[in-house]
Amino acid sequence: QLDTAGIEDSLDGGFALGSFEHVVDSWLFPTLEALGEGWARGEIDVAGEHAASHAVHRRLSAAFDAAGNRSSGPAIVVGLPSGSQHDLGALAFATAIRRRGLDVLYLGANVPVSSWEAAVRSRHARAAVMSVVTPQDRPAAIAVAERLLGRSPVPMVCAGGASAANLARGVQTLAPRIGAAAREL
C-alpha cells in the first residue's frame, strides 16, 4: 500500500526481536521472501516491493555503519558479481561479519571481475565472499572465483546465496543462514 510509515514501524518491531543475526535469519529474510512471492502472484505492485526493499537496504546500511569500521581483524571483501543486483543478503552478511570484528570492504552489486581483483589486491584481503542469488549469477561468479583463485597469494574464496552451491573448485559454500555463515567464515 506504499505505507512508508508502516514499513518503518514493521522494521522497528522486527529489529527489536533480538540480535542482528537472529532478526535477519528468523524474521527479515522470511518476510522478504513472502514479499517477493506476493509480487510474483501480482498481489504487490513493483512500487511497493521496491519501497520495502529500499527501506530494508537503508536499515541494513545503518546497521553496517553502526558495526564500526575500525577493525584489526583480517580484511574481507564482500559483494556480488557482475550483473547481479540482489544485494540485501550480501549487505546483511557483511554487517554480521563486521560485527564479529572483521575488516569488511563491502562492494555492493554488479562488480566486474577486474574490480574484485583490484579490491582484494589493494586491501590484502584474506577472503572474498560473493553472494550468488540466481542461477543467472553463476557464470559471472565463476569468472570472479577463477580469477581470484589464480592470484598469489590465493585468498579464500567463498560463496553464499540461493545459487552458490558447488560454484567452482576451490570455492567454499557458506551456510544458508547469515549468522551461521558469519561464524563459519
Wavefront OBJ file of the C-alpha trace (Angstrom):
o trace
v 0.000 0.000 0.000
v 3.082 2.230 -0.162
v 2.717 2.986 3.543
v 6.271 4.100 4.323
v 5.473 4.783 7.974
v 4.038 1.270 8.259
v 7.132 -0.218 6.629
v 9.387 1.656 9.059
v 7.224 0.608 12.034
v 7.416 -3.007 10.876
v 11.202 -2.780 10.593
v 11.428 -1.187 14.054
v 9.384 -4.031 15.517
v 11.292 -6.713 13.649
v 14.721 -5.421 14.591
v 13.643 -5.312 18.245
v 13.215 -9.111 18.253
v 16.823 -9.886 19.186
v 20.358 -9.823 17.866
v 21.010 -8.647 14.327
v 21.805 -12.177 13.136
v 18.701 -13.648 14.765
v 16.486 -10.973 13.234
v 17.803 -11.322 9.680
v 17.659 -15.128 9.795
v 14.344 -15.674 11.553
v 12.312 -12.607 10.587
v 13.744 -10.308 7.902
v 14.617 -12.742 5.126
v 11.497 -14.894 5.562
v 9.491 -11.650 5.363
v 11.354 -10.554 2.228
v 10.702 -13.956 0.649
v 6.987 -13.559 1.373
v 7.118 -10.078 -0.153
v 8.731 -11.466 -3.306
v 6.154 -14.236 -3.529
v 3.370 -11.660 -3.180
v 4.919 -9.655 -6.005
v 5.181 -12.803 -8.170
v 1.472 -13.554 -7.583
v 0.562 -9.983 -8.552
v -0.644 -9.090 -5.052
v 2.067 -6.472 -4.515
v 2.957 -3.815 -7.055
v 6.570 -3.287 -8.094
v 6.469 0.138 -6.418
v 5.502 -1.440 -3.093
v 8.168 -4.122 -3.367
v 10.811 -1.531 -4.247
v 9.754 0.800 -1.421
v 10.005 -2.018 1.107
v 13.325 -3.264 -0.301
v 14.783 0.227 -0.219
v 13.691 0.679 3.403
v 15.372 -2.624 4.273
v 18.516 -1.536 2.417
v 18.623 1.705 4.432
v 18.199 -0.237 7.674
v 20.922 -2.746 6.771
v 23.246 0.078 5.703
v 22.719 1.785 9.057
v 23.493 -1.487 10.865
v 26.648 -1.914 8.754
v 27.791 1.598 9.677
v 26.927 1.058 13.343
v 29.042 -2.102 13.417
v 32.127 0.118 13.115
v 34.808 0.458 10.516
v 37.991 0.298 12.550
v 38.865 -3.357 12.849
v 42.110 -5.134 13.469
v 40.653 -8.367 12.087
v 41.507 -9.846 8.709
v 40.361 -7.970 5.613
v 37.362 -9.491 3.824
v 35.816 -8.280 0.555
v 32.066 -8.893 0.119
v 29.850 -8.217 -2.885
v 28.050 -9.533 -5.924
v 29.405 -10.489 -9.335
v 28.811 -8.515 -12.482
v 25.139 -8.369 -13.474
v 23.808 -9.354 -10.055
v 21.591 -6.784 -8.344
v 20.033 -8.569 -5.341
v 22.342 -7.273 -2.628
v 20.353 -7.404 0.618
v 21.773 -10.789 1.656
v 25.339 -9.691 0.928
v 24.873 -6.481 2.911
v 23.380 -8.393 5.845
v 26.290 -10.853 5.731
v 28.855 -8.034 5.537
v 27.221 -6.477 8.593
v 27.278 -9.762 10.517
v 30.982 -10.351 9.889
v 31.825 -6.723 10.664
v 30.022 -7.230 13.988
v 32.412 -10.161 14.572
v 35.437 -7.866 14.243
v 36.446 -8.479 10.646
v 37.693 -5.632 8.449
v 34.998 -5.602 5.760
v 35.064 -3.859 2.408
v 31.512 -4.065 1.066
v 31.465 -3.658 -2.728
v 27.728 -3.974 -3.342
v 26.038 -5.170 -6.522
v 27.246 -5.657 -10.082
v 31.016 -5.759 -9.515
v 33.163 -6.682 -12.547
v 35.906 -9.317 -12.288
v 38.727 -6.761 -12.588
v 37.259 -4.729 -9.723
v 37.063 -7.791 -7.477
v 40.713 -8.440 -8.193
v 41.673 -4.799 -7.539
v 39.746 -4.757 -4.245
v 41.309 -7.987 -2.982
v 44.781 -6.821 -4.008
v 44.518 -3.305 -2.567
v 43.110 -4.491 0.767
v 45.398 -7.544 1.019
v 42.165 -9.424 1.667
v 42.321 -12.840 3.252
v 38.938 -13.752 1.771
v 36.461 -12.724 -0.888
v 32.795 -13.571 -0.373
v 30.312 -13.417 -3.243
v 26.563 -13.529 -2.993
v 25.201 -15.744 -5.763
v 21.445 -15.273 -5.673
v 20.113 -16.561 -9.004
v 21.251 -19.215 -11.487
v 21.971 -16.346 -13.915
v 24.582 -15.024 -11.440
v 26.651 -18.211 -11.576
v 28.728 -17.617 -14.756
v 29.924 -14.194 -13.582
v 30.600 -15.566 -10.082
v 32.632 -18.427 -11.554
v 34.692 -15.909 -13.542
v 35.427 -13.954 -10.332
v 36.334 -17.143 -8.469
v 38.662 -18.362 -11.188
v 40.468 -15.011 -11.355
v 40.870 -14.769 -7.587
v 41.946 -18.382 -7.169
v 44.668 -17.739 -9.765
v 46.216 -14.966 -7.635
v 49.231 -15.283 -5.414
v 48.751 -15.390 -2.526
v 45.438 -17.133 -3.040
v 42.646 -15.645 -0.918
v 39.908 -17.826 0.481
v 37.005 -17.548 -1.959
v 33.527 -18.173 -0.564
v 30.032 -18.017 -1.972
v 26.677 -17.724 -0.290
v 23.129 -17.363 -1.507
v 20.450 -19.477 -3.129
v 22.604 -20.388 -6.170
v 26.019 -20.654 -4.520
v 26.308 -24.414 -4.008
v 29.129 -26.128 -5.872
v 30.088 -22.934 -7.656
v 33.612 -23.918 -8.652
v 36.527 -25.993 -7.465
v 38.241 -24.243 -4.579
v 35.215 -22.122 -3.611
v 33.787 -22.717 -0.155
v 29.983 -22.633 0.031
v 28.809 -20.854 3.156
v 25.865 -21.868 5.316
v 22.485 -20.579 4.118
v 21.740 -18.583 7.280
v 23.587 -15.293 7.846
v 24.513 -15.988 11.487
v 25.883 -19.458 10.755
v 27.765 -18.252 7.674
v 29.367 -15.424 9.678
v 30.507 -17.854 12.385
v 31.783 -20.232 9.705
v 33.873 -17.584 7.979
l 1 2 3 4 5 6 7 8 9 10 11 12 13 14 15 16 17 18 19 20 21 22 23 24 25 26 27 28 29 30 31 32 33 34 35 36 37 38 39 40 41 42 43 44 45 46 47 48 49 50 51 52 53 54 55 56 57 58 59 60 61 62 63 64 65 66 67 68 69 70 71 72 73 74 75 76 77 78 79 80 81 82 83 84 85 86 87 88 89 90 91 92 93 94 95 96 97 98 99 100 101 102 103 104 105 106 107 108 109 110 111 112 113 114 115 116 117 118 119 120 121 122 123 124 125 126 127 128 129 130 131 132 133 134 135 136 137 138 139 140 141 142 143 144 145 146 147 148 149 150 151 152 153 154 155 156 157 158 159 160 161 162 163 164 165 166 167 168 169 170 171 172 173 174 175 176 177 178 179 180 181 182 183 184 185
